[in-house]
Amino acid sequence: MGSLDGRVAIVTGAGRGIGASISRMFAEQGARLVLNDLGAHPDGTGGDAGPAQEIAEQIKGLGGEAVSDPGDVADTATGRRLVDLAIGNYGRLDVVVNVAGILRDRMIFNLPDEDWDAVIRVHLRGHYSTIKPAAAYWREQRNPDGHYRIINFTSDSALQGSPGQPNYAAAKMGIIGLTASLANGLARYGVTANAIAPGAATRLTATVPGDKQLGEHPADEQVMSPDNIAPIVTYLAGTESDWLSGRTIGASGYEVRLWNTPEVVETVSSDGPWDLDDLAAKVAKSFRPKADGLPPSIFMAQLPK
């Protein structure tokens, strides 16, 4: 028996990379699947029904159950349709995994309006598109022990501030806030919500300049395979992970990490309205030992010396 026997899942971005790896492992563990992928280029342009359909056919060829949909997940009609497909084909919905994403990288001073809007739309509205109808369905079930799951995808680019991805970083940090809100708002309906910050060699990471790419060597390719992201997502999708919600989980290679939840690390106060000089002195004394300069980041090495 598999850990997902009897469970029904929607996976967006399922046609390639991380989404395809998750879909295959879900099927191996017994899940019945609705697979969505627009089949677009890494920048979100174009479309091809083939990738999602191919993964669905692979799964069915191995005895699993899957249907595919090539819609644009940032169109809310697509999200509604995916939920209807799950319920119509399989009679229920247990898990939503939002992987779909695009990149349009520019430094902020070179970033066109349309590239900002496109990235925000696909990532944030794309998550909203599936989550809203799924949450409405779970609310109707009135089953606080339903083991329902929302698994969103964020990025180290947000958590550590990738300098050439202001649109992507903003969208991915928004997903962390969305995930926390969902965890708090939907717990009473038996729903958990978590975010995955993956590190893997995919079509999207291949668009990064060559000296910063993941998986440049054969040994790296095995470690950085998208297949290594699928196990933690599969665990979260199962019925044994009710205890974990509202968190960000890092997954890269053979490591899985629990990110901290933002918390206050230092406070200064006054007996009344602030005197500017007093505030400046207190902030420098109390905050500077903990916040002198940019926060630690994998991207600091890119800064000029």
Steps between C-alpha positions, in 0.01 A plus 500: 500500500613853426494797733253680271261215426150634444611863495433739213744777411528794264855586389570813296819533299476122473639457149868546572763529771390504862130473420554191284715336770232566763228364272688176437572441869142583595382240248748243632352555845145446378366851439254575221603815318389809314809633323513857374767658284466777242812368328640851463858616462688590821391864456133400483451551127354237270319184593499126433257239631760228449706510823211450744337246271827306472540471879138392531553231236817379677306464823209320335746270322630392840150429628431836664219746451553850360331760283672801350402862439703753296334814634666819625488459876511877548154507341260434788273302270782247469527458876127445527515246219781305665299464820194395299713244311621347825151474648337397173752228417586372845223619730721701735802728542762468773817679386591808296865546400582833335829466310437698180723803452692714254809722500560840344822608669622858494661738744233730639618800298460302175174321587209579262147531634385198303772276646407603854131437433550165324709347778272625777197373307627146442634445850253680725181487296596151389498388863176684574341341193517146637483573872176698502276229349681224689452682831133558422457129432676398823292747699187337364621157617493614866761239588762632745679164471513508121880504467469755220824650370619816324865486396629822345836578342717790607874554440835581657488799265240650732646373827850628422436783255618412150613838358403427138153365578300775671171392340558130573622568856197720572260236369667219689506694828133573443442126483651463848253755635216332314600163644502633857156655449362176360643294786330724755175548311436145385617291796144466630406328174770233526742677263874544542705738285876501455748649254795326337818691408667264253850478362516292182630510144200579279410687182460816706838476672655429159416857401736629772849606377731202460732567794203501741312198368414193707604158378798592281670160543363142485532452878323832555223397262414199714504699823308790351242288321138616540430144618661594833226757570216251460541298824438788743202616292365145504536484878316830542224376268433196717281457805786488754605866467209669680746636758685715245332815366582861421868423448760543228702189419822512301584201281818472295695192403502263795413763760166616638497812719247672724518876450436728794179696534571878519520619859599813689868480594546837672280786625560858611237709674430845637287641784326734253524640148839437350776757514689443175846509659391260774351263242815512287723422796286211622461346154873516432583353841244221499446413134844551345673205673242273338432680173817675384495484122309265272361181654689177425410369156619256239494797264752713691785356294354676195553843655801708390784515750 
